[in-house]
Amino acid sequence: VPVYLELPHGFEHAVEKKGLKIQKGVKCLRLEKSLYGLRESGKLWYRLLRDTLVQLGFKAGEYEPCIFLHTKRIIYLLVYVDDVLIASNKDDFLWFCSEVKKYFDFKEGDLQDFLGFRITKFEDKITLDLSNYIRDCGKELGLLDKFASYPLPKTVEVTPAPNENTMTKRPYNKYLDKLLWIANVRPDIGYASCALSTVAHAPSEEAWN
């Protein structure tokens, strides 16, 4: 879908200084390249990255388009916006880096955390945990020195607030999202997370506490 922009104030003068002229009557410009922040930017970036990877011999997952597998080499890619996780052997990794540098500028680094997960490497295994993520959430909420019984008893009912604007000053949904993310590796809080989600449209003070 073409994207048009209104001419910024003073744009005509800036163009004239470069020896160019804007045709009379022109009141908007059509973008030739995507700008950061546009709704289309993410899709266009993925399309560019996907086409480049396919050209290098990769194939996107049928059910998860952000996972790429090379058809001949041992290379697995996990794409999250502009972060790419690479799992490979040394030779294929070096080949991948040399080829991708022909198309994009990127930085290599030893993976230590990703999407809140702390990644720890040992000689015979790799472990993932959300310890730091959970600790940071507790620190933001001032809960590091507070404890609660879990799992949440099924007899406890979470009811919505009578007024949807009751919790406008509380970041309820923000921390509910974090809680749901933590529940992926902490099934013991799965029921509590789902129960709190039922009142996300009108969270009460009771639910917040």
Order of alpha helices (4+ residues) and beta strands (2+ residues): beta-alpha-beta-alpha-beta-beta-beta-beta-alpha-beta-beta-beta-alpha-alpha-alpha-alpha
